[in-house]
Amino acid sequence: MEPILQHLSPARFVTTRTGSYIKLSHSLSDNEWNIIRRLSSCVRRFHIFLERNVPLHDATNNAAPQWFCLFTSPPDPSFLFPNLRSLSFEVDCDFDKSGTGDIHAETFHAVIRFFHLLLGPQLFALRFDVPSSFYSHLDISSIPAVSPNIHSLSIGGRNLNWGDNIPDEALYQFSRVVSELSHLETVRSYETSWQLLSSLAQAKRLRRLLLFLPNRLGPGPDRPSGDIFTQLRTLYIRANFHTLCTDLFRWTGFNEVNEIYIECINTRQ
């Protein structure tokens, strides 16, 4: 964000013993918001990674800085990255452990607002990897209506705390999202349920699927009716035990797939 902030007249670099940060000397004028809109409209790919206690502030360790709070409350959503095609949104797994009380809550909800502001009809690729506590605050069900042209979707990742899972309700919402995104071609899911797999099986344009099968997946349900995975050509599976993979292959044969990659972490089973 610094390349954009540096063009704003109230932006100042403040140096401390632990580093430096940008501070705004006053609130943003209409002209400065127009600068933000002009510059951010040139961005097509955007990756943001919020680390623990970030955004940092000099005086209050866990408070969102002034500029970040302002960015999450634009005059209109079109002022922020209106032409974004690819969004990768990461939040550090320790973020939800840092800070307490109203200061941390303000930062937490500012991050949620910022994520939703970046969604739009022009978005083709969406990747988000957030701690489990964030999922209940995300309006997952709104994604197909706000970003109906998504071709590539990546769910979850390394920023789940050890032992945490994407909540069941969020997985249920993702299964509905997959059913409504008619342009999906690539899906990567770091957490999988049979309901989500059933929705993926019906995705008419899905060509590449990367799955991480959790130990809690359980026995497979009845095979979905009709033609499934008709366009799927590449399948990558990662699981702790090979029995999880065999359960998946009993559920469906993946007859149209040309390439299959299987990685079993626990080789003793």
C-alpha positions as CSV (number, residue, x, y, z in Angstrom):
1,M,0.0,0.0,0.0
2,E,3.0,2.3,0.5
3,P,3.3,3.2,-3.2
4,I,-0.2,4.7,-3.1
5,L,0.1,6.3,0.3
6,Q,3.3,8.1,-0.7
7,H,1.3,10.1,-3.3
8,L,-1.0,11.6,-0.6
9,S,-0.1,15.0,0.8
10,P,-0.9,14.1,4.5
11,A,1.3,11.0,4.4
12,R,4.5,11.1,6.6
13,F,7.0,8.5,7.4
14,V,7.6,8.1,11.1
15,T,10.7,6.3,12.3
16,T,10.9,4.5,15.7
17,R,13.3,2.2,17.4
18,T,11.5,-0.8,16.0
19,G,11.1,0.4,12.4
20,S,9.0,2.9,10.4
21,Y,5.4,3.4,9.4
22,I,3.3,5.8,7.5
23,K,1.1,8.3,9.4
24,L,-1.5,10.7,7.9
25,S,-1.4,14.2,9.4
26,H,-5.1,14.7,8.6
27,S,-8.1,12.9,7.2
28,L,-8.3,12.4,3.4
29,S,-9.9,15.0,1.2
30,D,-12.0,14.3,-1.9
31,N,-9.0,15.0,-4.1
32,E,-6.8,12.5,-2.2
33,W,-9.5,9.9,-2.5
34,N,-9.5,10.5,-6.2
35,I,-5.7,9.9,-6.2
36,I,-6.3,6.6,-4.5
37,R,-9.0,5.6,-7.0
38,R,-6.8,6.6,-9.9
39,L,-3.7,4.7,-8.7
40,S,-5.5,1.6,-7.4
41,S,-7.4,1.3,-10.6
42,C,-4.1,0.4,-12.3
43,V,-3.7,-2.7,-10.1
44,R,-4.7,-6.0,-11.6
45,R,-3.1,-8.4,-9.1
46,F,-3.0,-7.8,-5.4
47,H,-1.5,-9.9,-2.6
48,I,-1.9,-8.8,1.0
49,F,-0.4,-10.5,4.0
50,L,-1.4,-9.2,7.5
51,E,1.1,-10.5,10.0
52,R,0.7,-10.7,13.8
53,N,0.1,-7.3,15.2
54,V,-0.1,-5.8,11.8
55,P,-1.1,-3.1,10.8
56,L,1.3,-1.8,13.4
57,H,1.0,1.5,15.2
58,D,3.8,3.3,17.1
59,A,1.9,4.1,20.2
60,T,-0.5,1.2,20.5
61,N,0.9,-2.1,19.5
62,N,-2.3,-3.8,18.3
63,A,-4.3,-0.8,17.0
64,A,-5.0,-0.4,13.3
65,P,-3.1,2.8,12.0
66,Q,-5.1,5.7,10.8
67,W,-4.5,5.0,7.1
68,F,-5.7,1.5,7.3
69,C,-9.0,2.5,9.1
70,L,-9.5,5.1,6.4
71,F,-8.9,2.7,3.6
72,T,-11.6,0.4,5.0
73,S,-14.1,3.2,4.9
74,P,-14.0,4.7,1.5
75,P,-16.6,7.1,0.1
76,D,-17.7,4.3,-2.2
77,P,-16.3,0.8,-2.9
78,S,-15.2,1.9,-6.4
79,F,-12.5,4.0,-4.9
80,L,-10.4,0.9,-4.0
81,F,-8.9,-1.4,-6.7
82,P,-11.9,-1.3,-9.1
83,N,-10.1,-3.3,-11.8
84,L,-8.7,-6.0,-9.7
85,R,-8.5,-9.4,-11.4
86,S,-6.6,-11.5,-8.9
87,L,-6.8,-11.2,-5.1
88,S,-4.7,-13.2,-2.6
89,F,-5.7,-12.3,1.0
90,E,-3.7,-13.8,3.9
91,V,-3.9,-13.2,7.6
92,D,-1.3,-14.6,9.9
93,C,-2.4,-17.6,12.0
94,D,-1.4,-15.7,15.2
95,F,-3.4,-12.6,14.3
96,D,-6.5,-13.6,16.2
97,K,-4.4,-14.2,19.3
98,S,-2.8,-10.8,19.4
99,G,-4.3,-7.9,21.3
100,T,-7.4,-7.7,23.5
101,G,-10.4,-5.6,24.0
102,D,-11.8,-2.8,21.8
103,I,-8.4,-2.1,20.1
104,H,-8.0,-5.6,18.7
105,A,-11.7,-5.8,17.8
106,E,-11.4,-2.6,15.8
107,T,-8.5,-4.1,13.8
108,F,-10.2,-7.4,13.4
109,H,-13.3,-5.9,11.9
110,A,-11.3,-3.5,9.7
111,V,-9.6,-6.5,8.1
112,I,-12.9,-8.1,7.4
113,R,-14.3,-4.9,5.9
114,F,-11.2,-4.6,3.7
115,F,-11.5,-8.1,2.4
116,H,-15.2,-7.5,1.3
117,L,-14.3,-4.2,-0.3
118,L,-11.8,-5.9,-2.6
119,L,-14.4,-8.2,-4.1
120,G,-16.0,-7.2,-7.3
121,P,-17.5,-8.5,-10.6
122,Q,-14.2,-8.1,-12.4
123,L,-12.4,-10.6,-10.1
124,F,-11.2,-13.8,-11.8
125,A,-9.0,-15.4,-9.1
126,L,-9.6,-15.4,-5.4
127,R,-7.4,-16.9,-2.7
128,F,-7.8,-16.4,1.0
129,D,-6.0,-18.0,3.9
130,V,-7.2,-16.8,7.2
131,P,-7.4,-18.2,10.8
132,S,-10.4,-20.2,11.7
133,S,-11.9,-17.4,13.9
134,F,-12.3,-15.2,10.8
135,Y,-14.6,-17.5,8.9
136,S,-17.7,-16.8,11.0
137,H,-17.3,-13.0,10.2
138,L,-16.9,-13.5,6.5
139,D,-20.0,-13.2,4.3
140,I,-19.1,-16.2,2.3
141,S,-22.5,-16.6,0.7
142,S,-22.3,-13.2,-1.0
143,I,-19.2,-14.2,-3.1
144,P,-21.1,-15.5,-6.1
145,A,-23.3,-12.4,-6.3
146,V,-20.5,-10.0,-5.8
147,S,-17.8,-11.8,-7.9
148,P,-19.7,-14.1,-10.3
149,N,-16.8,-14.4,-12.8
150,I,-14.3,-16.2,-10.5
151,H,-12.4,-18.9,-12.5
152,S,-9.9,-19.9,-9.8
153,L,-10.7,-20.3,-6.1
154,S,-8.3,-21.3,-3.2
155,I,-9.7,-21.9,0.2
156,G,-7.6,-22.1,3.4
157,G,-4.0,-22.8,3.8
158,R,-1.0,-22.6,6.2
159,N,-2.6,-19.8,8.3
160,L,-4.9,-22.1,10.1
161,N,-3.6,-22.6,13.6
162,W,-2.2,-26.1,14.3
163,G,-5.1,-28.4,15.0
164,D,-7.7,-25.9,13.9
165,N,-10.1,-26.5,11.0
166,I,-12.3,-24.4,8.8
167,P,-15.6,-24.4,10.7
168,D,-18.3,-26.8,9.4
169,E,-20.7,-23.9,8.7
170,A,-18.1,-22.2,6.5
171,L,-17.5,-25.5,4.5
172,Y,-21.2,-25.7,4.0
173,Q,-21.2,-22.1,2.7
174,F,-18.3,-22.9,0.4
175,S,-20.2,-25.9,-1.0
176,R,-23.0,-23.5,-2.0
177,V,-20.6,-21.0,-3.4
178,V,-19.0,-23.6,-5.6
179,S,-22.5,-24.6,-6.9
180,E,-23.2,-21.0,-7.9
181,L,-19.9,-20.1,-9.5
182,S,-20.5,-21.2,-13.1
183,H,-17.1,-20.3,-14.4
184,L,-14.9,-22.2,-12.0
185,E,-12.0,-24.0,-13.7
186,T,-9.5,-24.4,-10.8
187,V,-10.1,-25.1,-7.1
188,R,-7.6,-25.6,-4.3
189,S,-9.2,-26.5,-1.0
190,Y,-7.1,-27.1,2.2
191,E,-10.1,-28.4,4.0
192,T,-12.7,-30.8,2.4
193,S,-16.1,-32.2,3.2
194,W,-18.2,-34.7,1.3
195,Q,-20.7,-31.9,0.8
196,L,-18.1,-29.7,-0.8
197,L,-16.9,-32.6,-2.9
198,S,-20.5,-33.2,-4.1
199,S,-20.7,-29.6,-5.2
200,L,-17.3,-29.7,-7.0
201,A,-18.4,-32.9,-8.8
202,Q,-21.3,-30.9,-10.4
203,A,-19.1,-28.0,-11.5
204,K,-19.4,-28.1,-15.3
205,R,-16.1,-26.3,-16.1
206,L,-13.8,-27.6,-13.4
207,R,-10.6,-28.8,-15.0
208,R,-8.0,-28.7,-12.1
209,L,-8.7,-29.8,-8.5
210,L,-6.3,-29.8,-5.6
211,L,-7.6,-31.4,-2.4
212,F,-6.3,-31.8,1.1
213,L,-8.3,-34.5,2.8
214,P,-8.7,-34.1,6.6
215,N,-8.7,-37.0,9.0
216,R,-12.2,-36.1,10.1
217,L,-13.6,-36.6,6.6
218,G,-15.3,-39.8,7.5
219,P,-17.0,-42.5,5.3
220,G,-18.2,-41.3,1.9
221,P,-21.9,-40.9,1.2
222,D,-23.8,-42.2,-1.8
223,R,-22.3,-41.3,-5.2
224,P,-23.9,-38.2,-6.7
225,S,-26.3,-39.0,-9.5
226,G,-25.7,-38.1,-13.2
227,D,-22.4,-37.1,-14.9
228,I,-19.8,-35.8,-12.5
229,F,-16.4,-34.2,-12.9
230,T,-17.0,-34.3,-16.7
231,Q,-14.3,-31.7,-17.5
232,L,-11.8,-32.5,-14.7
233,R,-8.3,-33.3,-16.2
234,T,-5.9,-32.8,-13.3
235,L,-6.4,-34.1,-9.7
236,Y,-3.9,-33.5,-6.9
237,I,-4.7,-35.2,-3.5
238,R,-2.8,-34.7,-0.2
239,A,-3.8,-36.7,2.9
240,N,-2.4,-38.2,6.0
241,F,-3.4,-41.7,5.3
242,H,-4.0,-43.6,2.0
243,T,-7.3,-44.9,3.3
244,L,-8.7,-41.4,2.9
245,C,-7.7,-41.5,-0.8
246,T,-9.2,-45.0,-1.4
247,D,-12.5,-43.8,0.1
248,L,-12.5,-41.0,-2.4
249,F,-11.9,-43.3,-5.3
250,R,-14.6,-45.6,-4.2
251,W,-17.0,-42.7,-4.2
252,T,-16.1,-41.8,-7.8
253,G,-13.8,-43.0,-10.5
254,F,-12.6,-39.7,-12.0
255,N,-12.9,-41.3,-15.4
256,E,-12.0,-38.2,-17.4
257,V,-8.9,-37.3,-15.5
258,N,-5.6,-37.4,-17.3
259,E,-3.2,-36.6,-14.5
260,I,-3.5,-37.8,-10.8
261,Y,-1.0,-36.9,-8.1
262,I,-1.3,-38.4,-4.7
263,E,0.8,-37.4,-1.6
264,C,0.3,-39.4,1.6
265,I,2.1,-37.8,4.5
266,N,1.9,-40.9,6.8
267,T,3.6,-43.7,4.8
268,R,3.3,-46.3,7.6
269,Q,-0.4,-46.9,6.7
